């Protein structure tokens, strides 16, 4: 798909804002009750939305030839694993040095094997791409029935098995969780959700509202199906109905789409931008919590965008972002 899809980019912008603000909130837990409420509420949408959109983008350019699987996987190594190998040690060193962010319970030699937040998503998504592309190259996912069967199997595994209690070695268990939403995103493109009509879009909107109301019961410890978000079938469905409603209506917003155009760079760089902002506010003696939160969130988004622009000016920086170290060759018209 040559042109960017503004609806998808707008959803990416929402995902980035949730990503950054939730990390800011989680880092300041204990200072205000509303921070934990905000983080718990949107955990059902944040990373599922990134995975869903990954499935959408994959479906635009699926792998259809098994002979090309090796080269396809090589591109995903460059795009996902090279940044993983760079940013996991960097964030570990930064958090140890500055003393800000999630506590690190791993010895340094285990960082790459077990991951550090938020970069577990890169490793887990790599396994999802590897498995889906292999199956797709042989036509396994071309029919609704086969896609539905894969999706149902993933739902059953996540709901019936407490994968959070399993080892997070190489993030295989997280891949089983993200794969749910990736497959849903793929199916939404492959089987024409955009053409489903406004009636279905309104249905997904109603479902999203009801499911958000349900998750409030879970967040406030009133009632829930499962004690953990990843095993909650209604929470899983919420992570799918929200983007389906947004795409079904074709919603878009220029500012959100602009942010979404830098989504991968924001994902990679925002922890460092937040660390820098936290250090700056601490040095300046900024004590007002809402102001602190706003400054760190703004830095997490716009500081990351500036970082992307800076890194793209040289080859090693582009490699760190998972991009080609040299500009792509110009296409010659047929």
N, C-alpha and C positions, 0 to 999 in steps of 0.2 A: 504494500500500500504506500504509494509515493507521498501523498499529501497526509498531513497530520489530521487526526480525527479530534475535533474540538470537544466533543462530548466526552470521549475517553480521556483527553488531557485535562478536562475539568474535574473528572473523577480522580485523576492522579493528583491534581492540586488539593482536593479534599483529603486524600490519603496522606499527602505530605504534611498538611496542617495538623491532622490528627497525630501523625507520627511524632512530630516535633513537640507539640503541646503536651502530649501524653508522656513523653520522656521527661519534659520539664516538670510536669506534675508529679511523676513517680520519684523524681530526685528530691522533691520537697515534701514528701509524705510526712505526716506528723505535725506539720506546721498549720494545717487547716483541714477541717473535715471535708470540705468541698473538693479538695484535690484528689482524695482517694475515691470519692463518688464519681468524679469526672473520668478518672483513669479506668475504674471498673466498668463504667457504663459503655465506653467506646472501645473496650478491648474486643468486643464481639464483632466490630466492624474493621478496625485498623489493619491488621495484617491479612485477614481474609480479603480485604479490598485489594491490596497489592497483589495477592495471589490470583484473584479473579481477573484482574486486568492483565496479568501475565498470560493467562489462558486466552483472553481476548486477542492480545497481540500475536500470540503464537498461531492462533487460528487464521489470522490474515496471511501468514506465510508458513504453512505447515510443511513438515518433511514428508514427501510422498515416494521417495526412492531410497531403498535400503543401502544402495551403493554410496549414497552421500552421507550416511550416518556418521562416519568418522570425521569428516570435515565439519559437519554440523556441530558435533560434540566439541571439536576444537574451538569453534567460535564461542561456545558457552564456557569453555575453560577460560578463554581470554576475558569474556564478559563478566563472569561470576567468580571463578576461583582465583584469578590473579589479584583482583581487588581484595578478596577474602584473605589471601596470604599476606597482603600489605597492611590492611587496616586492622585485623585482629591484634597483631603484636603492638601496633601503634596505640590503639585505644587502651590496651592493657597497661602499657608503660605510662600513658597519660593519666589514667585513673590512679595508678599507684603513686605517681609523682604529685598530682594535685589533690588527691584524696576526695574526689567528687564523683558522684555517679553510683551505679549499683556496686555493692561489695563483690569483690572477685574471690570466689571460693576455690579457685583452681590454681595449682602450681603453674608457673609460666610454660613448662614443657608440655602441659596439657591444653593450653589455650586453643591451638589449632585443631586438636582432636575433638574437643567438646564445645568449642565456640564461646565467644563473648558477645553479649548483647550490644547492638542489634544485629550483628553480622551472622548469627545463626541462620537468618533468612536466606543469605546467599548460598550457603552450603545445602540447605534443605531444598531450595528452589532448583539447584543444579540437578539433584537426584530426580526431581519431578520432571524437568525437561528431558533428562536422559531416558526415563521410563516412557513418558508420553510419546516422544519423538520416535523411539524404537517401535512401539506398538503402532503408531500412526503410519510409519513408513511401510508397514505390511497391511495397511488398510483395516486394522482391527477396530478403529474408532470412527469408521465411516457411517455406521448405522446407529440410529437412535437406541435400538435395543442393546447394542453392545456398550454404548456410552452409559446408558442407564444402569446396566449391570455393574460396570466398573464403579460408578458413582455410589450405587447402593452398597457395594462391598466396602468401599472406603468409609461410608457412613457407619456401617455395622462395626467395623474395626474400631473407629474412634469412639463410638458410643458404648460398646460392650467391653472394651479393653482400656484400662487406665494407662495410656501411653505416657503420661507425665511421670508415672512411677518407673517407667523403663529407662534404661541408660540412654543418655543423649549423645552417645558416641557417634560422631560424624553426622548427627542430626537426622538419622534415618526416620525416627519416630515423628519428628516435626514435618518431614516430607510427606508422611501419610496424612497429616492434618492439612497441610497446604494443598495437597493434591486434590482434596475435595473441591476447593474453590477454583483451582486451576481448571479442572474438568468442567465445572459449571460455566466458567467464562468461555472455554472452548466451545461448549455446546450452544451457548447463547449466540455465537457468531455462525457456527456451522449449520445450525438448524433454524436460522432466521428470526431470532427474537425481535430484532428491530422492526420486522414487518408484522409482528403479532397483533398490533392495533392498540388503540388507546384503552380499550376495555381491560386488556391484560395488564397494561401499565397501571391503571387505577387499582386493579386487584392487588398488584405487587405493592403499591403504595399503602393500601389498607393493611396488608399483611405486615409491612414494615412498622407501621404505627402500633399495631397490636403486639408485635414481637418486642418492640422497644418497651412497651408498657410491661410486658412480662419480665423482661430483663431487669426492670426496676425492682420488681419483687425479689429477684435473685440478688441484686446488688444490695438491697436494704435488708437482706436476710429474713424476708417474710416467707417466701416459698420458692422452691426451685426444683426442677426435675433432677438435676445433678449438682453435686458439690463443686464440680470443676467446669469451667467455661468450655473446654474442648470436648467434654462428654455430654454437653447439653444440646440435645437435638434441636430445640427451639432457637437456641443461640446460634447454632450452625446455620439454620435456615435464614436467620436475620442477616447473616453475612452474605447471603445470596440475593434475598429479595431487595435489599437496598440498591445495589448497583443495577439490578434488573429494572426497577422502577425508574431510576435515573436515565438509563439508556432507552427504556421504552418510550419515555416522553421526549427523548432527544435533547435533554437539558444541556446548556453550555453557558460558560461565563468567561469573558476574555481574560480577566485577572487570574482566575483559577487555572485556566488553560495555560497561561504564561508560566505560572509556578509549576504546573504539571509537566511542562516541557523540560524542566530541570529535575524531574522526580528522582532519577537514579543518582545523580550527583548530590542532591539533598539527602537522600538516604545514606550515602557513604560519608558525607562530611558533617552532617548536623551534630553528631556527638562532640566533635572538636570545636565547632562554633559555640555550642552551649557551654562547654568547658571554659572557653575564652571569655564568654559573657559573664559566667558565674565568677570567674577570677576578677574581672573588671569591676563588677558591682560590689564584690567583697572589698576590693582595694579602695573603692570610692565611698564605702560605708553606706551603701544604699540598704536601708532596713525595711522599707515598705514592701510587704510581700507581693501584692498585686503588681507593683511596678517592677519588682525583680522578675516575676513570671513573664510579664510582657516583654521586658528587655531580652531575656533569654530566648523566648519564642521568636521574636523578631530576628535576633542574631542567628538562631538555628535555621531559619528559612533564607533570609537575604544574605547572611554571611556565607552560607553554603553556596548560594548562587554565585557570589563573587569568587569563592574558592574554585568553583568549576571553571569560570572564565579564566582564572589565573592558571590553573593546571593545563588547560587546553592550549596554552601558548608554547608548550614544549613537549617533546616526545615521551619522556618518562612520566610526565603528568597525565598525558592522555592514556598511557598504559595503566596507571593507577586507577583511572576512571573506567577501565575496561574497554577503552576505545582503541581504534587503530592508531599506531604510533605515527603514521603518515596519513595525510588526507586520502580518502578513497579516490581512485582514478575516475575521471570524467566518463560518463556513459556516452558511447557513440551511437547516434540514432541509426536505426536499421534502414 
